Amino acid sequence: MSSTDAVQSPVSRPAALSLGDDALILSHRLGEWAGHAPVLEEEVALANIALDLLGQARVLLSLTGDEDELAFLREERSFRNLQLVEQPNGDFAHTIARQLYFSFHQHELYTELAAGDGPFAPLAAKAVKETAYHRDHAEQWTLRLGDGTQESRARMRTALDALWKYTGEMFQPVEGIEGVDWAALEDRWLAAVGGVLERAGLALPEGPRTGAWAAGAGRQGLHTESFGRLLAEMQHLHRSHPGASW
């Protein structure tokens, strides 16, 4: 997606920042796999997904201001991304579990936005082709890991359980996104993710899907401990050489 793509109707700044920050932060996390993926093919696949997300982030952030300033000069509390996308990569199963949860959510959300007539419809219509690939990639790896060895199945189950508590936040209404039935979106997500896990010989985790303090926290600028370290790395070069051109 090009950063020159435009959305004609006025957009909500909180909504654009929320969606843009989700894409930006997950793109950075996936970029951390460069040189470390388990096979060469995954180097390419994860890099392509990261680039897709970065393109989405550029479009969304540019709707609210200067994309570079928003990415590299904001403080931690100004970011509005979901806590799920900022979670460390962990092992490969952990990354795939995070991708499974988020990509199925993003694809459902963007499909619904693309079908509407709101200000995000043109952007979502372009992005939904990308999110379909991200969803399929996560699904195929979930099936391979869940239906693989005892080790791969155990790692996938551990990752799914660890990230489950961050999934409830995805279905908290986002200020400025109109016309989305969040409860119905959540039901479709549960059915779709549950279906993949069943085919993989796994199951939806049990237990609460938010912490007692964390429901909607990322959207409010409250982040987990690892996020500060992510920002320090992501913003270091820009902050070290302000105003530099390349």
MARTORDO-712383 format. One line per field, with one value per residue (C-alpha): residue number from 1; residue in three letters; chain; x, y, z. Coordinates in Angstrom, 3 decimals. Example, Ala and Ser with C-alpha at 12.3 -4.5 7.8 and 13.67 -1.06 7.14 Angstrom:
// residues 2
num [1	2]
residu [ALA	SER]
chaine [A	A]
east [12.300	13.670]
north [-4.500	-1.060]
up [7.800	7.140]
END
This chain:
// residues 246
num [1	2	3	4	5	6	7	8	9	10	11	12	13	14	15	16	17	18	19	20	21	22	23	24	25	26	27	28	29	30	31	32	33	34	35	36	37	38	39	40	41	42	43	44	45	46	47	48	49	50	51	52	53	54	55	56	57	58	59	60	61	62	63	64	65	66	67	68	69	70	71	72	73	74	75	76	77	78	79	80	81	82	83	84	85	86	87	88	89	90	91	92	93	94	95	96	97	98	99	100	101	102	103	104	105	106	107	108	109	110	111	112	113	114	115	116	117	118	119	120	121	122	123	124	125	126	127	128	129	130	131	132	133	134	135	136	137	138	139	140	141	142	143	144	145	146	147	148	149	150	151	152	153	154	155	156	157	158	159	160	161	162	163	164	165	166	167	168	169	170	171	172	173	174	175	176	177	178	179	180	181	182	183	184	185	186	187	188	189	190	191	192	193	194	195	196	197	198	199	200	201	202	203	204	205	206	207	208	209	210	211	212	213	214	215	216	217	218	219	220	221	222	223	224	225	226	227	228	229	230	231	232	233	234	235	236	237	238	239	240	241	242	243	244	245	246]
residu [MET	SER	SER	THR	ASP	ALA	VAL	GLN	SER	PRO	VAL	SER	ARG	PRO	ALA	ALA	LEU	SER	LEU	GLY	ASP	ASP	ALA	LEU	ILE	LEU	SER	HIS	ARG	LEU	GLY	GLU	TRP	ALA	GLY	HIS	ALA	PRO	VAL	LEU	GLU	GLU	GLU	VAL	ALA	LEU	ALA	ASN	ILE	ALA	LEU	ASP	LEU	LEU	GLY	GLN	ALA	ARG	VAL	LEU	LEU	SER	LEU	THR	GLY	ASP	GLU	ASP	GLU	LEU	ALA	PHE	LEU	ARG	GLU	GLU	ARG	SER	PHE	ARG	ASN	LEU	GLN	LEU	VAL	GLU	GLN	PRO	ASN	GLY	ASP	PHE	ALA	HIS	THR	ILE	ALA	ARG	GLN	LEU	TYR	PHE	SER	PHE	HIS	GLN	HIS	GLU	LEU	TYR	THR	GLU	LEU	ALA	ALA	GLY	ASP	GLY	PRO	PHE	ALA	PRO	LEU	ALA	ALA	LYS	ALA	VAL	LYS	GLU	THR	ALA	TYR	HIS	ARG	ASP	HIS	ALA	GLU	GLN	TRP	THR	LEU	ARG	LEU	GLY	ASP	GLY	THR	GLN	GLU	SER	ARG	ALA	ARG	MET	ARG	THR	ALA	LEU	ASP	ALA	LEU	TRP	LYS	TYR	THR	GLY	GLU	MET	PHE	GLN	PRO	VAL	GLU	GLY	ILE	GLU	GLY	VAL	ASP	TRP	ALA	ALA	LEU	GLU	ASP	ARG	TRP	LEU	ALA	ALA	VAL	GLY	GLY	VAL	LEU	GLU	ARG	ALA	GLY	LEU	ALA	LEU	PRO	GLU	GLY	PRO	ARG	THR	GLY	ALA	TRP	ALA	ALA	GLY	ALA	GLY	ARG	GLN	GLY	LEU	HIS	THR	GLU	SER	PHE	GLY	ARG	LEU	LEU	ALA	GLU	MET	GLN	HIS	LEU	HIS	ARG	SER	HIS	PRO	GLY	ALA	SER	TRP]
chaine [A	A	A	A	A	A	A	A	A	A	A	A	A	A	A	A	A	A	A	A	A	A	A	A	A	A	A	A	A	A	A	A	A	A	A	A	A	A	A	A	A	A	A	A	A	A	A	A	A	A	A	A	A	A	A	A	A	A	A	A	A	A	A	A	A	A	A	A	A	A	A	A	A	A	A	A	A	A	A	A	A	A	A	A	A	A	A	A	A	A	A	A	A	A	A	A	A	A	A	A	A	A	A	A	A	A	A	A	A	A	A	A	A	A	A	A	A	A	A	A	A	A	A	A	A	A	A	A	A	A	A	A	A	A	A	A	A	A	A	A	A	A	A	A	A	A	A	A	A	A	A	A	A	A	A	A	A	A	A	A	A	A	A	A	A	A	A	A	A	A	A	A	A	A	A	A	A	A	A	A	A	A	A	A	A	A	A	A	A	A	A	A	A	A	A	A	A	A	A	A	A	A	A	A	A	A	A	A	A	A	A	A	A	A	A	A	A	A	A	A	A	A	A	A	A	A	A	A	A	A	A	A	A	A	A	A	A	A	A	A	A	A	A	A	A	A]
east [0.000	1.418	1.712	0.257	-3.094	-5.690	-8.898	-11.307	-13.629	-12.551	-11.101	-10.991	-7.516	-7.938	-9.087	-6.288	-3.682	-5.075	-5.059	-1.811	0.007	-1.156	0.394	3.567	4.429	3.677	5.727	8.684	8.286	8.206	11.228	13.172	13.078	15.401	18.391	16.787	13.849	13.926	14.111	15.027	11.486	10.212	12.783	10.989	7.447	7.802	9.612	6.794	4.156	6.160	6.373	2.625	1.945	4.428	2.651	-0.660	0.888	2.295	-1.090	-2.924	-0.395	-0.121	-3.839	-3.185	0.173	3.788	4.326	7.995	7.329	4.461	6.553	9.829	9.143	6.097	6.490	5.222	1.927	1.011	0.895	-2.528	-1.668	-3.079	-0.932	-1.019	1.086	3.857	4.495	8.028	8.500	9.589	10.086	8.592	5.421	4.902	5.151	2.725	0.208	0.381	-0.079	-3.011	-4.850	-4.143	-4.350	-7.753	-8.987	-7.536	-8.930	-12.442	-12.291	-10.955	-13.444	-16.267	-14.789	-14.291	-17.948	-19.147	-19.142	-17.056	-13.804	-11.665	-13.469	-11.032	-7.975	-9.522	-10.486	-6.835	-5.493	-7.914	-6.000	-2.875	-4.634	-6.021	-2.461	-1.358	-4.281	-3.557	0.132	-0.674	-3.267	-0.923	1.835	-0.614	-1.675	1.932	3.012	-0.122	-0.171	3.592	5.812	5.103	7.573	5.971	2.490	3.560	5.242	2.178	-0.130	2.113	2.171	-1.595	-2.150	0.376	-1.143	-4.805	-5.174	-4.382	-7.107	-10.103	-8.784	-9.167	-12.945	-13.201	-14.872	-12.379	-13.278	-14.012	-14.683	-18.374	-20.662	-18.784	-20.681	-17.859	-19.739	-20.498	-16.894	-15.716	-18.073	-16.757	-13.178	-13.763	-15.404	-12.655	-9.705	-11.390	-11.885	-8.200	-7.106	-9.464	-7.985	-4.519	-5.380	-5.437	-8.191	-9.077	-7.399	-9.478	-9.432	-10.055	-9.167	-8.114	-6.271	-8.237	-6.495	-5.813	-9.131	-8.548	-5.306	-3.198	-5.793	-5.481	-1.700	-0.940	1.608	3.525	7.121	8.643	7.145	9.602	12.533	10.889	10.460	14.034	15.329	12.837	13.379	17.111	18.478	15.932	16.380	20.181	20.331	17.363	16.720	19.160	18.410	19.567]
north [0.000	3.369	6.220	8.441	6.653	9.083	8.773	11.398	11.738	13.253	10.650	10.368	10.988	8.471	5.793	6.449	6.407	3.196	1.298	2.883	2.127	-1.499	-1.888	0.073	-1.783	-5.244	-4.417	-3.594	-6.793	-8.919	-7.062	-8.306	-11.786	-10.674	-12.984	-15.179	-16.960	-20.779	-21.209	-18.904	-18.948	-17.470	-14.681	-13.575	-14.242	-12.390	-9.507	-9.204	-9.161	-6.535	-4.385	-4.714	-3.544	-0.693	0.486	0.455	2.357	5.059	5.692	5.806	7.953	10.395	11.080	12.651	14.367	13.774	10.003	10.191	12.470	10.274	7.115	8.369	11.334	10.358	9.176	5.800	7.056	8.647	5.328	3.725	0.228	-2.953	-4.546	-7.787	-6.457	-5.157	-8.511	-9.859	-12.375	-15.172	-18.416	-19.016	-20.551	-17.423	-15.223	-17.426	-17.386	-13.591	-13.517	-15.905	-13.798	-10.430	-11.259	-12.927	-9.882	-7.370	-9.222	-9.359	-5.682	-4.457	-6.589	-4.935	-1.452	-2.052	-3.035	0.216	3.812	5.288	7.216	4.085	2.091	2.912	2.106	-1.091	-2.252	-2.058	-3.600	-6.524	-8.402	-8.133	-9.150	-12.237	-13.358	-12.614	-14.658	-17.582	-17.575	-17.735	-20.436	-22.692	-22.412	-23.041	-26.255	-27.308	-26.641	-28.005	-31.155	-31.603	-33.000	-33.166	-30.305	-28.049	-28.753	-27.989	-24.748	-23.653	-24.433	-22.481	-19.485	-19.481	-19.567	-16.798	-14.364	-15.145	-12.458	-9.761	-10.729	-9.156	-5.655	-6.182	-5.988	-2.872	-0.171	2.262	5.946	7.179	3.797	3.792	1.083	-1.893	-4.446	-5.321	-8.157	-9.821	-9.260	-11.026	-13.955	-14.401	-14.203	-16.820	-19.154	-18.721	-19.029	-21.881	-23.721	-23.422	-24.606	-27.586	-28.637	-28.263	-30.544	-27.585	-25.684	-22.146	-21.352	-21.068	-18.145	-14.398	-12.556	-9.379	-8.688	-7.008	-3.712	-4.086	-3.978	-1.427	-0.334	-0.068	2.181	4.405	4.646	2.062	-0.480	-3.498	-3.457	-4.622	-1.718	0.828	-1.228	-1.614	2.163	2.839	0.647	1.845	5.552	5.578	6.575	9.310	10.834	10.593	12.522	14.931	16.575	14.382	13.491	10.338]
up [0.000	-0.962	1.522	-1.179	-1.096	0.185	2.125	0.906	3.872	7.196	9.533	13.275	14.673	17.546	15.095	12.591	15.355	16.844	13.552	12.415	15.649	15.553	12.113	12.927	16.115	14.753	11.666	13.890	15.892	12.744	11.405	14.412	12.836	10.024	10.137	12.807	11.139	11.287	7.489	4.608	3.212	6.464	6.271	3.116	4.345	7.647	5.942	3.387	6.121	8.009	4.873	4.262	7.803	7.498	4.358	6.203	9.095	6.808	5.207	8.518	10.366	7.463	7.839	11.250	10.809	9.788	9.709	10.759	13.700	14.843	14.583	16.001	18.288	20.319	23.898	25.075	26.508	23.162	21.312	20.941	19.746	21.198	23.861	21.864	18.978	21.242	22.896	22.287	19.515	21.830	19.929	16.483	17.944	20.046	16.962	15.047	17.919	17.988	14.210	14.419	16.971	15.358	11.652	12.000	13.932	11.461	8.462	9.959	10.931	7.578	5.660	7.580	7.118	3.387	2.981	4.559	3.401	6.222	5.832	6.257	3.536	0.670	2.768	4.145	0.657	-0.395	2.817	3.006	0.302	2.445	5.636	3.899	3.155	6.736	8.054	5.736	6.637	10.361	9.788	7.833	10.424	13.267	11.537	10.958	14.541	16.198	14.103	14.104	16.832	20.541	20.980	18.372	19.732	23.290	22.247	20.290	23.205	25.591	23.248	22.745	26.499	27.179	24.673	25.309	27.976	25.397	22.925	24.673	23.977	20.235	20.561	22.691	20.535	19.020	19.133	15.622	14.010	13.226	11.928	13.370	15.435	17.822	19.525	16.192	15.108	18.251	17.655	14.106	15.353	18.050	15.556	12.952	15.340	17.168	13.887	12.985	16.412	16.282	12.938	14.465	17.376	19.759	21.526	22.481	25.806	28.931	31.303	31.059	27.874	29.660	32.868	35.642	34.829	31.127	29.217	26.484	28.113	24.985	23.381	26.456	26.167	28.843	27.674	28.905	30.114	26.838	24.891	26.287	25.043	21.626	21.304	22.410	19.599	16.980	17.672	18.448	15.048	14.386	17.825	17.640	14.359	14.347	11.020	9.140	5.524	3.776]
END
